[in-house]
């Protein structure tokens, strides 16, 4: 059974779904591994490093034509057309997008597992690419915030005088927020954090931040550990209460995303206008519309004297480790759908009674299983 690792074609993508280390592990399990030439170059993995572990270097068509295809980003329609009937794709699928990709995969006879569809359970943690990549993203966002800020982050005492520590707000305390908080706090910042899920308050305190309390008359706990969308009245109250509070912060890192929905507006333009010149906003929700209307996807812009950073691939700024983590997640998931045949070689075995397989298998045997909720 052949595993293909094509080069990612999405703009500004630096990660790769398989590394020399993961290729070595797959080969030890009996797989043949085909890696597109140059697939790992942007992440720092040379073709020779793959070859040294036993992988075969191929062109894009050969990598996409394998029995199992491993990718970071959802494939393009052109890539799907190059995959063979009966193949299995493991990738982020952005399944909530209604652009016909899942139907195209079904027509092509490709079984597709959406890595973002895995249940948020303890058993699935070793396969959870959203968490592994968000953890990296939160770290990198905090580093970016400190680099863009035009003043000291920690309190500084010098013979020329002293400087107060930066005041930082983290809005949305999922995996990314929980990593951003201690990262920038270790630099000496004073950190406060807000989340619409009341049960997160204890986690905020545990990583050294002060919770921002807002009484909006409802809470936003959703299913599977995610936040849910507030009512229109709840959104208005939230924005109104946050607006005045956020004006006092020097750095704001926003991470609030709701699966399948446009990102909620947490930082209004009015709040941004009230921030001190030279302040920084890191909007980690830029890919889904942004938590601030002033953010521009994949751009760094200055408006009202405030720097807005709208990168959409934060994990891709740490490509080597991000690729290693993603590849490890994929390899762990493969163990659920592959069993050894009588001849000792790996063979496909989709156990639909397994809750992880059942939840993440978006397309199977020509049928779209994923249903948008």
ABEGO torsion letter per residue (X at the ends): XBBBBBBBABBGBABBABBAAAAAAAAAAGBBBBBBBGAAAAAGBBAAAAAAAGBBBBBAAAAAABABBBBABBBBAAAAAABBBGBBBBBBAGAABBAGAAAAAAAAGBBBBBAAABBBBAAAAAABAAAAAAAAAAAAAAAAAAAABABBABBBBBAAEBBBBBBBBBBEBBAAAAAAAAAAAAAGBBBBBBBABAAAAAAAAAAGBBBBBBBAGBBABBBGGBBBBBBAAAAAAAAAAAAAAAAABABBBBABBBBGBBBBBABBAAAAAABBBGBBBBBAAAAAGEABAABBBGBBBBBGGBBBBABABAAAABAAAAAAAAAAAAAAAAAAABBBBAAGBBBBBBBAABAAAAAABABBGGBBABBBX
